Amino acid sequence: MLRLLGLVALTAPEAAAFSRPNFVKLEAEPGATGPGPITTPLPRPSLSEPLNDVPILRPLQQWPEWKHSHAHLCSLFRGLCMEHDSTSFKVSTMAISDLWEKMLGIGSGWFVLVVLACAVCGLRASKPSSSGEGESTENTSSQSTSPFDWWSVGPRITLASLKVFVTALLLVELLGLAAPEEDVLTLPEIIRRVRAHPYGKNPELGFLSGFTVADAQLLPHLTYLFMPNLNDSTADSYAAVFSVLRASLLASWCTFLALPSSWASSWACFVWGAAVYVVMASLIIMYIPCYDSHATCFFLVAACMVPSLETSQRSQAWLGKFLLVSLLAPFYLSAGVSKLRYGGWASMLSGSWLKPILAATVDRSILPGLNTWLSQSTWAPAMMSFGAIVE
């Protein structure tokens, strides 16, 4: 134990940037002047440099034209078309627009109807399983004193609940409701627009511009594993491959939603869709490092481990306990409590750390007057800060 503590002490200075993040991620606009915390503008990419050295080059060239052609969308949702957004958010916005308009030649909106129809058919055909033999087995096992029984009690996630979750996940992805943050299904569109690996010869020229150096070092370069020779000439081929995988994901999950739960092929379809989703989510994080899909991927992988979800109450309870103990508590409760270490008790209890964030997002908000009032209020940021701690 002492050796372990000594090793941690030696490596602590290297992790300083990672252990104390900034609450507000600020980027300098080209040519920006005036007072404020932004002092160093980002380097301007050169047209003569290779795309893999400056992967943000093409998106920055495409952004003005896209904004001009989608002026109506930008007028309705101002937060999607902010000039001072990071390049990753701009790429995500353009890719989601491509998904709406061009996915499989008809746009993603039509597939929402297919997903809803499959979900309704599957949920109507599903029947609660309550065999006497199964219940007696569960009751007998629940009376034992094994420490593993702790995982067999508590809220249960049935197969019908899993189907509802998959339906909601597909609707969010197909409609792009997470814009401008990551949308897993837009990976082919992002590859077609960027046509390069996302890293760059330094973080400022890649898609981690505006993030800490520690963040850039911690992310594994997964695109080199799945797309080793990605460049301008091979980008369309890789995008076509992931378009086929995306179509197989939609087909397999729609089949899982529509088929009766007792069929083995139904569970095989869910596992294939989950595998494709996890791979695509892992790659899209390289381009849009928002970390929103981690918990979803872990839950899908855990669900693949319990094929007896339809008949076993122990499996249902285990998956429910995994969701609460291994995902919701670490990802959300611990994330809120850890802000006490970053911001301090006084800042968290008073909500003072939220005021500059609310003030900086006035131009992005649909209700700018509300953001202005919240940033100037004394008690509203404190209540919001308390909610962030216990969320």
KAGI-V266286 format. One record per residue. N is the residue number from 1. D_LAST is the distance of its C-alpha to the last C-alpha in Angstrom with 1 decimal. Layout:
n-><N/N>
d_last-><D_LAST/D_LAST>
This chain:
n-><1/2/3/4/5/6/7/8/9/10/11/12/13/14/15/16/17/18/19/20/21/22/23/24/25/26/27/28/29/30/31/32/33/34/35/36/37/38/39/40/41/42/43/44/45/46/47/48/49/50/51/52/53/54/55/56/57/58/59/60/61/62/63/64/65/66/67/68/69/70/71/72/73/74/75/76/77/78/79/80/81/82/83/84/85/86/87/88/89/90/91/92/93/94/95/96/97/98/99/100/101/102/103/104/105/106/107/108/109/110/111/112/113/114/115/116/117/118/119/120/121/122/123/124/125/126/127/128/129/130/131/132/133/134/135/136/137/138/139/140/141/142/143/144/145/146/147/148/149/150/151/152/153/154/155/156/157/158/159/160/161/162/163/164/165/166/167/168/169/170/171/172/173/174/175/176/177/178/179/180/181/182/183/184/185/186/187/188/189/190/191/192/193/194/195/196/197/198/199/200/201/202/203/204/205/206/207/208/209/210/211/212/213/214/215/216/217/218/219/220/221/222/223/224/225/226/227/228/229/230/231/232/233/234/235/236/237/238/239/240/241/242/243/244/245/246/247/248/249/250/251/252/253/254/255/256/257/258/259/260/261/262/263/264/265/266/267/268/269/270/271/272/273/274/275/276/277/278/279/280/281/282/283/284/285/286/287/288/289/290/291/292/293/294/295/296/297/298/299/300/301/302/303/304/305/306/307/308/309/310/311/312/313/314/315/316/317/318/319/320/321/322/323/324/325/326/327/328/329/330/331/332/333/334/335/336/337/338/339/340/341/342/343/344/345/346/347/348/349/350/351/352/353/354/355/356/357/358/359/360/361/362/363/364/365/366/367/368/369/370/371/372/373/374/375/376/377/378/379/380/381/382/383/384/385/386/387/388/389/390/391>
d_last-><33.3/35.0/35.9/32.4/31.2/34.2/33.2/29.7/31.3/33.7/31.1/28.7/30.4/30.0/26.3/25.8/24.8/22.2/20.7/20.3/19.2/19.5/16.8/19.3/21.4/24.8/27.9/31.4/33.2/36.8/39.1/36.4/37.8/37.0/34.8/31.3/29.5/30.9/34.2/34.9/35.3/34.7/37.9/39.6/40.2/43.9/45.5/47.7/45.0/44.1/41.0/39.5/39.8/38.3/36.0/34.5/38.1/38.4/35.1/36.0/39.3/38.0/35.3/37.8/39.7/36.6/35.5/39.0/39.2/35.8/36.2/35.3/32.0/31.3/32.3/29.9/26.8/27.4/24.2/25.8/28.9/28.1/30.8/28.8/26.3/26.5/29.1/26.6/24.9/28.5/29.5/26.5/27.4/31.0/30.4/28.3/31.1/33.6/31.7/31.9/35.6/37.2/35.4/38.3/40.5/38.9/35.3/32.1/31.8/34.6/32.8/30.0/32.8/33.8/30.4/30.0/33.6/33.1/29.9/31.7/34.7/32.9/30.8/33.9/35.9/33.5/34.4/32.6/34.3/35.4/38.6/40.1/40.6/37.0/35.8/38.3/37.3/33.7/34.7/37.0/34.6/31.9/34.5/35.0/33.7/32.7/29.5/28.5/28.1/24.6/23.6/25.6/23.8/20.6/19.2/21.5/21.3/24.7/26.6/26.3/22.4/22.9/25.3/22.9/20.3/23.1/24.3/21.0/20.8/24.4/24.0/21.2/23.4/26.7/25.7/24.0/20.9/19.0/21.8/22.4/20.2/21.4/23.0/24.4/27.4/28.7/29.9/33.6/33.4/31.8/34.6/37.3/36.1/35.5/38.3/37.5/35.2/32.2/32.7/35.7/38.0/35.3/31.6/32.5/34.7/32.3/28.9/27.1/28.6/26.2/24.2/25.0/28.0/26.0/23.9/27.3/28.7/25.9/26.0/28.8/31.4/31.1/33.2/36.2/35.9/35.6/37.6/39.9/42.3/40.1/42.0/43.4/45.9/43.7/40.5/41.7/42.5/39.1/37.5/39.8/38.9/35.1/36.0/37.8/34.9/32.6/35.1/35.3/31.6/31.7/34.9/33.6/30.3/32.2/34.7/32.0/30.7/34.2/36.0/36.1/33.6/36.6/38.1/37.7/37.9/34.7/32.7/34.6/33.6/29.9/30.3/32.2/29.7/26.9/29.1/29.9/26.3/25.2/28.3/27.7/24.1/25.1/27.8/26.0/23.5/26.7/27.3/23.9/21.8/18.3/17.0/15.2/17.4/17.1/14.9/17.1/20.2/19.4/18.7/22.0/23.9/22.9/23.9/27.2/27.9/28.2/31.1/31.7/28.5/30.8/32.9/31.1/28.5/28.0/26.9/24.6/23.0/22.9/21.1/18.5/18.0/17.9/15.1/12.9/14.4/15.3/12.8/9.4/9.3/11.1/9.7/6.0/5.7/8.9/8.4/6.4/9.0/11.7/11.7/13.4/16.2/16.5/16.5/17.5/16.7/18.7/17.3/13.6/14.6/16.9/14.9/18.1/16.6/15.3/18.8/20.7/18.2/18.5/22.2/22.7/21.3/23.5/26.0/23.6/21.9/23.5/23.4/24.5/25.4/21.8/20.6/23.6/22.9/19.3/20.5/23.2/21.5/20.8/18.3/16.2/14.8/14.1/12.0/10.1/9.8/8.5/5.7/5.3/5.8/3.8/0.0>
